[in-house]
Amino acid sequence: MQKTHGTGVISFLHAGARGAAAYALGPAALALSACASAAGSPPAAAPPSAAQAEGAAPPSAAQAAPAVLDIATARVVDLTHPITPEMPLYPGNKPYASETLSTVEKDAYYSNRFAMDEHAGTHVDAPAHFKAGTPTVEQIAPEQLVGSAAVVDVTAKVAASPDHQVTVDDLRGWEARHGALGARHIVLIRTGWGARWSDPAKYLNRDAQGVMHFPGVSVEASRYLRERGVRCVGIDTLSTDPGPSQSFDQHKAFLGAGGYHIENLANLEQLPEAGAVVVVAPLPLVRGSGAPARVLALVPAAGSAGK
């Protein structure tokens, strides 16, 4: 079954070159519903009447029109920070370390051994990170690791308050422009915080009492997303919970309901609000609560992506 689904995803990515309309990407919709359904995901999206009842406008005719993602012309954006010993870490995590095992000059080949925490750098949080008995990182279905990017921009609100928590209204604002969020989506929160990555002190942003201050996602927004079947929330900060949180209520709400997270994303300012495809590739660590990940976005050629 996984082999069949994997082939379907590859076929989708190559559809532009072949002109295969069967794997069409709308400005805010990735056609992976068959894979998602087979993987046991909730329905792809709420019907228009339900979306309207929640205050979200349905997509316009222009927004709903399909457009093929052509990988020959798509721009690839790396949403991953390089892993270094100096990168910002959540308090208590140990720095990345590597040891040279061989060199080309001495041994004819180059290799290293490395050590790092699961939740360091750009990484995935599996459901098991906060709820026993739920999937560990290698158990996240491959179909759930590819999706349509919904980039929710809260940079202006974060500029006014570093402790801003993404609200349901923030999400409804995106829906009013691009249509209802659903199971096909990977929701990426653009806060602008990634610009601080090279300065760990500014990234953690501790006050005089040592309390961190950076934006996150509210519990209400997390429940709103899971009710719609959204598979993943990613953010360009140290955690999806806001910096001052000590109880990790957002993690409990979203991971506990079966979703997964991506934290410490990079370059979200290079993505349109809708239209890109995200590919998430965590290390498949057996029994892992999470893992470092390479995260890539495929952005359609200019003129075919939602702004």
Solvent accessible surface area in square Angstrom, and as a share of the most:
residue,aa,sasa,rsa
1,M,162,0.72
2,Q,123,0.55
3,K,174,0.74
4,T,93,0.54
5,H,19,0.09
6,G,30,0.29
7,T,81,0.47
8,G,14,0.13
9,V,16,0.09
10,I,96,0.49
11,S,26,0.17
12,F,1,0.00
13,L,29,0.14
14,H,81,0.36
15,A,0,0.00
16,G,13,0.13
17,A,71,0.55
18,R,141,0.51
19,G,53,0.51
20,A,25,0.19
21,A,78,0.60
22,A,86,0.67
23,Y,64,0.24
24,A,20,0.16
25,L,5,0.02
26,G,10,0.10
27,P,25,0.16
28,A,7,0.05
29,A,37,0.29
30,L,3,0.02
31,A,45,0.35
32,L,6,0.03
33,S,61,0.39
34,A,83,0.64
35,C,14,0.08
36,A,6,0.04
37,S,80,0.52
38,A,56,0.43
39,A,41,0.31
40,G,67,0.65
41,S,24,0.16
42,P,55,0.35
43,P,112,0.71
44,A,36,0.28
45,A,41,0.32
46,A,32,0.25
47,P,82,0.52
48,P,88,0.55
49,S,81,0.52
50,A,38,0.30
51,A,5,0.04
52,Q,100,0.44
53,A,89,0.69
54,E,66,0.30
55,G,55,0.53
56,A,3,0.02
57,A,43,0.34
58,P,51,0.32
59,P,60,0.38
60,S,57,0.37
61,A,91,0.71
62,A,81,0.62
63,Q,49,0.22
64,A,65,0.50
65,A,51,0.39
66,P,101,0.64
67,A,37,0.29
68,V,60,0.34
69,L,2,0.01
70,D,45,0.23
71,I,57,0.29
72,A,82,0.63
73,T,83,0.48
74,A,16,0.13
75,R,115,0.42
76,V,90,0.52
77,V,5,0.03
78,D,44,0.23
79,L,0,0.00
80,T,22,0.13
81,H,17,0.08
82,P,100,0.63
83,I,70,0.35
84,T,49,0.28
85,P,72,0.46
86,E,125,0.56
87,M,10,0.04
88,P,2,0.01
89,L,30,0.15
90,Y,56,0.21
91,P,56,0.35
92,G,79,0.76
93,N,40,0.20
94,K,149,0.63
95,P,79,0.50
96,Y,46,0.17
97,A,55,0.42
98,S,69,0.44
99,E,93,0.42
100,T,78,0.46
101,L,86,0.43
102,S,7,0.05
103,T,38,0.22
104,V,91,0.52
105,E,155,0.69
106,K,177,0.75
107,D,65,0.34
108,A,87,0.67
109,Y,136,0.52
110,Y,140,0.53
111,S,38,0.25
112,N,66,0.34
113,R,136,0.50
114,F,113,0.47
115,A,63,0.48
116,M,43,0.19
117,D,44,0.23
118,E,57,0.25
119,H,36,0.16
120,A,3,0.02
121,G,0,0.00
122,T,2,0.01
123,H,3,0.01
124,V,0,0.00
125,D,0,0.00
126,A,0,0.00
127,P,5,0.03
128,A,27,0.21
129,H,59,0.26
130,F,63,0.26
131,K,102,0.43
132,A,100,0.78
133,G,87,0.83
134,T,29,0.17
135,P,55,0.35
136,T,24,0.14
137,V,4,0.02
138,E,58,0.26
139,Q,112,0.50
140,I,16,0.08
141,A,27,0.21
142,P,61,0.39
143,E,6,0.03
144,Q,28,0.13
145,L,27,0.14
146,V,12,0.07
147,G,0,0.00
148,S,0,0.00
149,A,0,0.00
150,A,0,0.00
151,V,0,0.00
152,V,3,0.02
153,D,60,0.31
154,V,6,0.03
155,T,47,0.28
156,A,83,0.64
157,K,96,0.41
158,V,10,0.06
159,A,91,0.71
160,A,91,0.70
161,S,47,0.30
162,P,52,0.33
163,D,50,0.26
164,H,28,0.13
165,Q,80,0.35
166,V,1,0.00
167,T,52,0.31
168,V,30,0.17
169,D,100,0.52
170,D,16,0.08
171,L,0,0.00
172,R,72,0.26
173,G,25,0.24
174,W,0,0.00
175,E,1,0.00
176,A,53,0.41
177,R,108,0.40
178,H,13,0.06
179,G,1,0.01
180,A,10,0.08
181,L,0,0.00
182,G,0,0.00
183,A,1,0.01
184,R,36,0.13
185,H,0,0.00
186,I,0,0.00
187,V,0,0.00
188,L,0,0.00
189,I,0,0.00
190,R,29,0.11
191,T,4,0.02
192,G,39,0.38
193,W,8,0.03
194,G,20,0.19
195,A,95,0.74
196,R,79,0.29
197,W,28,0.10
198,S,105,0.68
199,D,53,0.28
200,P,55,0.34
201,A,79,0.61
202,K,118,0.50
203,Y,0,0.00
204,L,21,0.10
205,N,42,0.22
206,R,123,0.45
207,D,56,0.29
208,A,102,0.79
209,Q,148,0.66
210,G,30,0.29
211,V,54,0.31
212,M,12,0.05
213,H,42,0.19
214,F,1,0.00
215,P,1,0.00
216,G,0,0.00
217,V,2,0.01
218,S,10,0.06
219,V,32,0.19
220,E,108,0.49
221,A,0,0.00
222,S,0,0.00
223,R,141,0.51
224,Y,12,0.04
225,L,0,0.00
226,R,45,0.17
227,E,133,0.60
228,R,29,0.11
229,G,2,0.02
230,V,0,0.00
231,R,5,0.02
232,C,0,0.00
233,V,0,0.00
234,G,0,0.00
235,I,0,0.00
236,D,6,0.03
237,T,0,0.00
238,L,7,0.03
239,S,6,0.04
240,T,0,0.00
241,D,6,0.03
242,P,14,0.09
243,G,2,0.02
244,P,49,0.31
245,S,21,0.14
246,Q,146,0.65
247,S,54,0.35
248,F,55,0.23
249,D,67,0.35
250,Q,1,0.00
251,H,6,0.03
252,K,104,0.44
253,A,19,0.15
254,F,0,0.00
255,L,0,0.00
256,G,18,0.18
257,A,52,0.41
258,G,39,0.37
259,G,0,0.00
260,Y,5,0.02
261,H,0,0.00
262,I,0,0.00
263,E,7,0.03
264,N,2,0.01
265,L,0,0.00
266,A,6,0.05
267,N,53,0.27
268,L,2,0.01
269,E,122,0.55
270,Q,80,0.36
271,L,7,0.04
272,P,11,0.07
273,E,26,0.12
274,A,0,0.00
275,G,1,0.01
276,A,0,0.00
277,V,0,0.00
278,V,0,0.00
279,V,40,0.23
280,V,3,0.02
281,A,55,0.43
282,P,15,0.10
283,L,77,0.38
284,P,98,0.62
285,L,66,0.33
286,V,103,0.59
287,R,192,0.70
288,G,1,0.01
289,S,29,0.19
290,G,0,0.00
291,A,0,0.00
292,P,11,0.07
293,A,8,0.06
294,R,137,0.50
295,V,0,0.00
296,L,57,0.28
297,A,0,0.00
298,L,20,0.10
299,V,7,0.04
300,P,13,0.08
301,A,46,0.36
302,A,110,0.85
303,G,81,0.78
304,S,43,0.28
305,A,17,0.13
306,G,12,0.12
307,K,170,0.72
